[in-house]
């Protein structure tokens, strides 16, 4: 690792600078970031469609309709199904968002320091944090519970579905609150290996408390800002993809309330927005460490120590 050769300058930055530098990082390494992100995002997209696909069927909402007109009932049920699918898809994507950036976060950590990682080396590096990720995200941060809610949504009972959606919405806001207060858990697991490295004796809980509590207000505010920017970006990408799809694949010029929009266009826009926010979150993690630990000075010291070690080895070999 070349501590003195980084693709971005290691220094403290403002919130707007982080958003800007994230675009430059994506422009500099588009294939590396996109491929490693897609390795997990595409399976998650397919999984979400499998869990929620039944909502788009016509009979999903017919049980709660009491209209006499078959045409009116059909269109009303279709609209409700479309809206329900989009709403639940959005909640599921936001809940799963950190998982999709596992490989891309490791890739970014190597690219920033001028390494040349391969897909295999990235997967190998991420493998060591598998159990902490399962424990922290699937269990403690509710990914498994949210997926379980989606499975129970398949029960053909309108009352049960209504209660499940109510519980899901409340649980979803709890997830957002926890993630807003502790946004860097994934980076700590993948990049610092807490509790497993010989040089780091702090556990994940201790390291997370140390990194998040000291500047908790700043961390939470930045998390909310990144989430808002991500939502706006998702809407913009969705509009662009919808316009492109209408221009290329339809003759009528309309593509509203169709299965293609719900299943593929909207989720794809959301996952692309998640890709951007994951890069911003990684840079925000670096910025927080710089602010708290003087990381830029530490990197310079490490670089000089590495050069001194290399010179000593050369003199010994001579």
matplotlib code that plots the C-alpha trace (Angstrom):
import matplotlib.pyplot as plt

x = [0.0, 1.5, 0.6, 2.0, 0.4, -3.3, -5.7, -7.4, -5.8, -6.2, -7.6, -10.7, -13.5, -17.0, -20.2, -20.5, -16.9, -17.6, -20.5, -18.3, -15.3, -17.5, -18.5, -14.8, -14.0, -16.8, -15.6, -12.0, -12.9, -16.3, -15.8, -14.1, -16.9, -19.8, -18.8, -18.1, -21.3, -23.4, -22.1, -24.4, -26.9, -28.2, -29.0, -30.7, -32.8, -33.9, -34.6, -36.8, -38.7, -39.3, -40.5, -42.8, -43.8, -47.2, -48.3, -48.5, -51.0, -54.6, -56.1, -53.8, -56.3, -59.5, -60.4, -60.8, -62.8, -66.6, -67.3, -69.9, -68.1, -65.5, -63.5, -63.4, -62.4, -59.6, -58.1, -58.4, -56.7, -54.0, -53.2, -53.1, -50.9, -48.5, -48.2, -47.8, -45.1, -43.1, -43.4, -42.3, -39.6, -38.2, -38.2, -36.5, -33.8, -32.9, -32.8, -30.4, -28.3, -25.2, -25.0, -24.8, -21.7, -19.6, -17.3, -17.3, -16.2, -13.2, -12.4, -12.5, -10.1, -7.6, -8.0, -7.6, -4.1, -3.0, -3.3, -4.4, -6.9, -8.7, -12.2, -10.9, -8.7, -11.6, -13.9, -11.2, -10.7, -14.4, -14.8, -13.0, -15.8, -18.6, -19.8, -19.6, -21.6, -24.3, -24.5, -24.5, -26.8, -28.9, -29.7, -29.0, -30.0, -33.1, -32.4, -33.6, -36.6, -37.6, -37.2, -39.4, -42.1, -42.0, -42.4, -45.5, -47.0, -47.7, -50.5, -53.9, -55.5, -56.0, -56.2, -52.9, -51.3, -52.4, -51.0, -47.7, -47.3, -48.0, -45.3, -42.9, -43.2, -42.5, -39.6, -38.3, -38.0, -36.2, -33.7, -33.2, -32.5, -30.0, -28.2, -28.1, -26.4, -24.0, -23.4, -19.8, -20.2, -19.6, -16.4, -15.2, -15.8, -14.2, -11.3, -10.3, -11.1, -11.9, -11.3, -9.4, -6.3, -3.2, -2.7, -6.3, -7.7, -10.9, -14.1, -16.6, -18.9, -16.0, -14.6, -18.1, -18.8, -15.4, -15.9, -19.6, -20.2, -17.5, -19.0, -22.4, -24.4, -22.1, -22.3, -26.1, -26.6, -24.3, -26.2, -29.5, -28.1, -26.7, -30.0, -31.9, -29.4, -29.8, -33.6, -33.4, -30.8, -33.0, -35.9, -33.7, -32.3, -35.8, -37.0, -34.1, -34.5, -38.3, -37.8, -35.2, -37.5, -40.4, -38.3, -36.8, -39.3, -42.8, -44.9, -47.6, -45.2, -46.5, -45.0, -46.9, -48.0, -46.5, -44.8, -41.6, -41.5, -42.2, -40.0, -36.9, -36.8, -37.5, -35.4, -32.5, -32.6, -32.7, -29.7, -27.7, -28.4, -27.3, -24.0, -23.4, -24.3, -22.0, -19.1, -20.1, -20.4, -16.9, -15.4, -17.4, -15.8, -12.3, -13.2, -14.5, -11.2, -9.2, -11.2, -10.9, -7.6, -5.5, -5.3, -3.5, -0.5, -0.6, -0.4, 2.6, 4.4, 3.6, 4.9, 8.2, 8.5, 7.9, 10.5, 13.0, 12.3, 12.9, 16.2, 17.4, 16.6, 18.6, 21.6, 21.4, 21.3, 24.2]
y = [0.0, 3.3, 5.7, 8.7, 8.0, 8.5, 9.3, 11.9, 14.3, 13.1, 16.2, 17.4, 18.4, 20.0, 18.2, 19.7, 18.8, 15.2, 15.1, 16.6, 14.4, 11.3, 12.1, 12.5, 9.1, 7.4, 9.0, 7.9, 4.2, 3.6, -0.1, -1.1, 0.5, -0.5, -4.2, -4.8, -3.0, -5.0, -8.3, -7.9, -5.3, -7.4, -10.5, -8.2, -6.7, -10.1, -11.2, -8.1, -8.8, -12.4, -11.3, -8.5, -9.7, -11.0, -7.5, -6.6, -9.3, -8.2, -10.3, -8.7, -5.9, -7.4, -8.6, -5.0, -3.7, -3.5, -1.7, -2.9, -1.9, -4.5, -1.9, 0.5, -2.3, -3.5, 0.0, 0.9, -2.4, -1.9, 1.6, 0.4, -2.6, -0.4, 2.1, -0.6, -2.3, 0.9, 1.8, -1.6, -1.8, 1.5, 0.5, -2.8, -1.2, 1.4, -1.4, -3.5, -0.6, -1.2, -4.8, -3.9, -1.8, -4.5, -5.3, -1.7, -0.4, -2.8, -1.9, 1.8, 1.3, -0.3, 2.1, 5.2, 4.1, 3.3, -0.4, -2.7, -5.0, -7.8, -9.1, -12.2, -10.2, -8.0, -10.9, -12.6, -9.4, -9.1, -12.7, -12.1, -9.8, -12.1, -13.1, -9.5, -8.3, -11.0, -10.2, -6.4, -6.0, -9.1, -9.5, -6.2, -3.8, -5.6, -6.8, -10.3, -9.0, -6.8, -9.7, -11.8, -9.1, -9.3, -13.1, -12.8, -10.2, -13.2, -14.3, -13.8, -11.7, -8.0, -7.4, -9.2, -7.3, -4.0, -4.8, -6.0, -2.8, -0.7, -2.7, -2.4, 1.3, 1.7, -0.7, 1.1, 4.4, 2.6, 1.3, 4.8, 6.2, 3.5, 3.8, 7.6, 7.4, 4.6, 4.9, 3.6, 0.1, -1.5, 0.4, -0.4, -4.1, -4.3, -1.8, -2.0, -5.6, -4.7, -7.4, -9.7, -7.8, -8.1, -4.3, -3.4, -4.7, -2.7, -4.6, -3.5, -2.0, 0.0, 1.2, 2.2, 4.2, 5.9, 6.9, 7.9, 9.3, 12.0, 13.9, 12.3, 15.4, 15.9, 12.3, 12.1, 15.4, 14.2, 10.8, 12.6, 14.9, 11.9, 10.1, 13.2, 13.6, 9.9, 10.2, 13.2, 11.5, 8.3, 10.4, 12.1, 8.8, 7.3, 10.1, 9.7, 5.9, 6.3, 8.8, 6.5, 3.5, 5.4, 6.6, 3.2, 0.6, 2.0, 3.3, 5.0, 7.4, 6.4, 4.0, 4.8, 2.2, -0.7, -3.8, -2.8, 0.5, -1.1, -4.1, -2.8, 1.0, 2.3, -0.3, 0.2, 4.0, 3.4, 1.1, 3.5, 6.2, 3.8, 3.3, 7.0, 7.3, 4.4, 6.3, 9.4, 7.4, 5.9, 9.4, 10.6, 7.8, 8.9, 12.5, 11.6, 9.7, 12.7, 15.0, 12.8, 11.1, 13.4, 10.6, 12.7, 13.1, 9.4, 8.5, 10.7, 9.1, 5.7, 6.6, 7.8, 4.7, 2.5, 4.4, 4.1, 0.4, 0.0, 1.9, -0.3, -3.4, -2.1, -1.3, -4.7, -6.5, -4.4]
z = [0.0, -1.1, 1.8, 0.0, -3.4, -3.2, -6.0, -3.9, -1.4, 2.2, 3.9, 5.7, 3.4, 3.7, 2.8, -0.6, -1.4, -0.5, -3.0, -5.7, -5.1, -5.1, -8.7, -9.6, -8.0, -10.0, -13.2, -12.5, -11.7, -13.3, -14.2, -11.0, -8.8, -11.0, -11.4, -7.7, -6.8, -9.3, -8.0, -5.0, -6.2, -9.1, -7.0, -4.5, -7.3, -8.4, -4.8, -4.2, -7.4, -6.2, -2.8, -4.1, -7.6, -6.4, -5.5, -9.2, -9.9, -10.4, -7.6, -4.9, -4.0, -5.3, -1.8, -0.5, -3.5, -3.4, -6.7, -9.1, -12.3, -13.4, -15.4, -12.4, -10.0, -12.4, -12.8, -9.1, -8.1, -10.6, -9.3, -5.7, -6.5, -8.4, -5.6, -3.0, -5.0, -5.4, -1.7, -0.4, -3.0, -1.9, 1.8, 0.9, -1.2, 1.5, 4.1, 1.9, 0.7, 2.9, 1.8, -1.9, -1.3, 0.5, -2.5, -3.8, -0.4, -0.4, -4.0, -3.2, -0.2, -2.5, -5.4, -3.3, -2.3, -5.9, -5.7, -8.6, -7.0, -8.8, -8.3, -6.6, -4.2, -3.3, -2.6, -0.5, 1.5, 2.2, 3.1, 6.5, 7.6, 6.6, 10.1, 11.6, 8.6, 9.1, 12.8, 12.4, 9.4, 9.0, 12.7, 14.6, 11.8, 10.7, 7.1, 7.9, 9.8, 6.8, 4.4, 6.7, 6.6, 2.8, 2.9, 5.1, 2.7, 0.4, 2.9, 1.0, 3.7, 3.4, 7.1, 7.7, 4.9, 6.4, 9.8, 8.2, 6.3, 9.4, 11.4, 8.5, 8.3, 12.0, 11.9, 8.8, 10.6, 13.5, 10.9, 9.5, 13.0, 13.9, 10.5, 10.7, 14.1, 13.1, 9.3, 9.2, 10.7, 7.3, 6.7, 10.2, 9.6, 6.2, 6.6, 10.2, 11.1, 14.8, 17.3, 14.9, 13.9, 16.2, 16.0, 16.9, 20.1, 20.1, 19.4, 16.7, 19.4, 21.0, 17.7, 16.5, 19.7, 19.5, 15.8, 16.0, 19.4, 19.5, 16.5, 16.6, 15.5, 12.5, 11.5, 11.8, 9.9, 7.0, 6.9, 6.5, 3.8, 1.9, 2.1, 0.8, -2.1, -2.9, -3.0, -5.3, -7.5, -7.7, -9.0, -11.6, -12.8, -12.8, -15.0, -17.4, -17.7, -18.2, -21.0, -22.6, -22.3, -23.8, -26.7, -27.5, -26.6, -27.0, -29.8, -27.9, -26.1, -22.6, -20.0, -16.9, -14.3, -16.3, -14.9, -16.6, -14.7, -11.3, -11.7, -13.5, -14.1, -10.7, -8.8, -11.2, -10.6, -6.8, -7.0, -9.1, -6.5, -3.8, -5.7, -5.5, -1.9, -1.0, -2.5, -0.6, 2.6, 2.1, 1.6, 4.6, 6.7, 5.6, 6.4, 9.9, 10.6, 9.4, 11.6, 14.7, 14.4, 12.2, 9.7, 7.1, 9.5, 10.3, 6.6, 6.1, 9.1, 7.8, 4.4, 5.8, 8.0, 4.9, 2.9, 5.8, 6.0, 2.3, 2.5, 5.4, 3.4, 0.5, 2.7, 4.3, 0.9, -0.3]

ax = plt.figure().add_subplot(projection="3d")
ax.plot(x, y, z, "-o")
ax.set_aspect("equal")
plt.show()
